[in-house]
Amino acid sequence: MLRNASAQIFRQVVRYKSTETSLILERSINRVQVLGRVGQDPVMRQVEGRNPVTIFSVATNEMWRSGEGEAETGTGTTGDISQKTTWHRVSVFKPGLRDVAYQYVKKGTRILVEGKLDYGEYVDKNQVRRQATTIIADNIVFLSDNFREQI
């Protein structure tokens, strides 16, 4: 009972203080899952003084039917089928997973990547500031049959 009361008082104090100092003690979630095919063989990069990273891309596809939808005659849908491919940049920093990804992820492999989104900036070779969205992977599930043959 005393523990509940003190926890409730703490929450109220945090709420009161957080409005003054912008302190937020709420939980948040930054999780993403991408299921698709690898677009390029991975590369491993290392900047001096930093841990190496394995980088590759994954393509996901969306399909939809454009046009009228249900035909009035009741024979089905009409319209063209459209498709959009989205490319996702994946970075793997986790030591064991980084090495497995570098060794076994291959172009065309079907995989599920779980991780978090990271937004950053970089300056390209023409000195233009660019923005980049990256998935920082913490788990990779291999779904292609040819992966089992590689091990």
C-alpha positions in Angstrom: 0.0 0.0 0.0 2.8 2.4 0.9 4.7 1.4 -2.2 1.6 2.2 -4.4 1.2 5.6 -2.7 4.8 6.6 -3.1 4.8 5.5 -6.8 1.7 7.6 -7.4 3.2 10.6 -5.7 6.4 10.1 -7.7 4.4 10.0 -11.0 2.6 13.3 -10.0 5.9 15.0 -9.1 7.5 13.8 -12.4 4.5 15.2 -14.4 4.7 18.5 -12.5 8.5 18.8 -12.9 8.4 17.6 -16.5 6.2 20.5 -17.6 8.8 22.9 -16.2 12.0 21.3 -17.4 10.9 19.2 -20.4 11.9 16.0 -18.6 9.9 13.1 -20.1 10.1 9.7 -18.4 7.6 8.0 -20.6 8.4 4.8 -22.5 8.4 5.0 -26.3 8.9 2.5 -29.1 11.1 2.8 -32.2 10.6 -0.6 -33.8 10.4 -1.6 -37.5 10.1 -4.9 -39.4 10.9 -5.1 -43.1 10.2 -8.3 -45.1 11.7 -8.2 -48.6 14.5 -9.1 -50.9 18.1 -8.0 -50.6 19.1 -5.6 -53.4 22.9 -5.8 -53.2 25.5 -8.0 -51.5 26.5 -6.4 -48.2 29.6 -4.3 -47.7 31.5 -3.9 -44.5 32.8 -0.5 -43.6 34.9 0.8 -40.8 35.7 4.4 -40.0 38.9 4.8 -38.0 38.3 4.6 -34.3 34.8 3.1 -34.7 33.3 -0.4 -34.8 32.8 -1.9 -38.3 29.3 -2.0 -39.8 27.7 -4.2 -42.4 25.4 -2.3 -44.9 22.9 -3.6 -47.4 19.6 -2.7 -49.0 16.2 -4.5 -48.9 13.4 -3.9 -51.3 9.7 -4.1 -50.3 6.8 -4.0 -52.8 3.3 -2.6 -52.6 0.6 -3.6 -55.1 -2.8 -2.0 -55.6 -5.5 -1.9 -58.2 -6.3 1.5 -59.7 -9.5 2.3 -61.4 -13.2 1.7 -60.6 -12.9 -1.1 -58.1 -15.9 -3.4 -58.2 -17.5 -3.6 -61.6 -21.3 -3.0 -61.7 -21.9 -6.3 -63.3 -20.5 -8.1 -60.3 -17.9 -10.0 -62.3 -15.0 -8.7 -60.3 -12.7 -5.7 -60.2 -11.5 -3.6 -63.0 -8.5 -1.3 -63.4 -4.8 -1.7 -63.7 -2.6 -3.3 -61.1 0.1 -0.8 -60.0 3.3 -1.6 -58.0 5.7 0.5 -56.0 9.1 -0.7 -54.8 10.7 1.0 -51.8 14.3 0.6 -50.9 15.5 0.4 -47.3 19.1 0.9 -46.1 20.0 -1.6 -43.4 23.0 -1.2 -41.1 24.2 -4.0 -38.7 26.5 -2.9 -35.9 25.8 -5.9 -33.5 29.1 -7.9 -33.6 27.8 -11.5 -34.1 24.9 -10.4 -36.3 27.2 -8.1 -38.3 29.5 -11.0 -39.3 26.6 -13.4 -40.1 25.0 -10.7 -42.3 28.2 -10.0 -44.1 28.8 -13.7 -44.8 25.3 -15.0 -45.6 23.2 -12.1 -46.9 23.3 -12.2 -50.7 21.5 -10.3 -53.4 18.1 -11.7 -54.0 17.8 -13.4 -50.5 14.4 -13.1 -48.9 14.8 -11.8 -45.3 13.0 -10.3 -42.4 14.9 -7.5 -40.7 13.9 -6.2 -37.3 15.4 -3.1 -35.7 14.9 0.6 -35.2 14.8 3.6 -37.5 17.6 6.1 -37.4 17.6 9.4 -39.2 20.8 11.2 -39.9 22.7 13.6 -42.2 25.8 13.4 -44.2 27.7 15.5 -46.8 28.1 13.8 -50.2 31.1 14.1 -52.5 29.7 17.3 -54.0 29.5 18.9 -50.6 25.7 18.7 -50.6 24.1 18.0 -47.2 21.8 15.0 -47.5 19.4 13.2 -45.2 19.4 9.4 -44.8 17.0 7.0 -43.1 18.5 3.7 -41.9 17.2 0.6 -40.2 19.6 -0.4 -37.4 19.1 -4.1 -37.4 19.1 -6.2 -34.2 17.7 -9.4 -35.8 17.7 -10.9 -39.3 15.5 -13.9 -40.2 16.6 -15.7 -43.4 13.6 -16.9 -45.4 15.1 -18.1 -48.7 15.7 -21.8 -49.3 19.1 -21.2 -50.8 20.3 -19.9 -47.4 20.1 -23.4 -46.0 22.3 -24.7 -48.7 25.1 -22.1 -47.9 25.5 -23.2 -44.3 
